Amino acid sequence: MLYLFGIKNCDNVRRTAKFLKTNQINYIFHDFRESPVNKSIIQSWIDAGATVKELFNTRGTRYRTLKLKEHILSDDDKIEWMAKENMLIKRPVLMLSGTVVVGYNEKQMCQLFPDQVLSK
């Protein structure tokens, strides 16, 4: 089963959901605000090939509000922060059978579902 992690009002999450619906790809949506992800889920994304650098959102409001730029954070520190503050996770995160896609990436999504994606 395909899981889409993010928040409802994120433009990239909406774009990803639209892509999936257009191509009739079923998914389960996991809203960070309604049900935060924990460290073990974040670690499973990393184990599936995502990097901490990909996952840790340094462009968002939460990052600036917490003034994390002022700190020297290790990868372990960033994982801890993402688990405490899910808004620090770059959105969306797609997870399917041990494969993960971070951010809106239509090319990678097409590669995940080569037989289902409608031609343009």
SVG drawing of the C-alpha trace seen along z (x, -y; Angstrom):
<svg xmlns="http://www.w3.org/2000/svg" viewBox="-9 -33 37 37">
<polyline fill="none" stroke="black" stroke-width="0.4" points="0.0,0.0 1.1,-3.5 1.3,-6.0 1.3,-9.8 2.6,-11.7 2.1,-15.5 -0.5,-18.1 -3.7,-18.9 -2.9,-22.6 0.6,-22.0 0.7,-22.8 3.1,-20.0 1.0,-17.5 -2.0,-18.6 -0.1,-18.4 1.0,-14.8 -2.5,-13.8 -3.9,-15.2 -1.2,-13.3 -2.2,-10.1 -5.9,-10.6 -5.5,-11.5 -3.6,-8.2 -6.1,-6.2 -3.4,-5.2 -4.8,-4.4 -3.1,-5.7 -3.6,-6.2 -3.1,-9.8 -1.3,-10.4 -1.7,-14.0 1.2,-15.1 -1.1,-17.4 -3.7,-14.8 -1.2,-12.0 2.4,-12.9 5.1,-10.5 7.7,-9.3 11.4,-8.6 11.0,-5.0 8.9,-6.0 11.4,-8.7 14.2,-6.1 12.2,-3.7 12.3,-6.4 16.0,-6.7 16.5,-3.0 14.5,-3.0 16.9,-5.4 15.9,-8.9 18.7,-11.1 18.4,-13.3 19.3,-16.2 16.3,-15.4 13.9,-15.0 14.9,-18.0 13.1,-21.1 15.3,-24.1 13.1,-26.4 10.0,-26.2 8.5,-28.6 9.0,-26.1 12.8,-26.0 13.1,-29.7 10.8,-30.1 12.8,-27.6 16.0,-29.3 17.7,-26.0 20.1,-27.7 21.9,-29.0 22.7,-25.5 25.1,-22.9 22.9,-19.8 24.1,-16.3 21.9,-14.0 20.8,-12.3 19.8,-15.8 17.8,-16.5 16.0,-13.2 15.1,-14.0 13.9,-17.5 11.8,-16.0 10.2,-13.6 9.4,-16.4 8.3,-18.9 6.8,-17.1 6.6,-20.5 10.4,-20.2 9.8,-17.3 9.9,-18.1 6.6,-17.3 5.2,-15.2 6.8,-11.8 5.6,-8.9 6.3,-5.4 5.7,-2.2 7.1,1.2 10.5,0.0 10.8,-2.8 10.5,-6.5 10.0,-9.7 10.6,-13.0 9.0,-16.2 6.9,-16.5 8.8,-14.6 6.7,-13.6 9.5,-11.8 10.1,-9.5 6.4,-8.9 6.2,-7.9 9.0,-5.4 7.1,-3.9 4.1,-3.3 5.2,-2.8 2.1,-0.8 -0.4,-3.1 0.7,-6.6 -1.4,-8.1 0.6,-9.4 0.7,-13.2"/>
</svg>
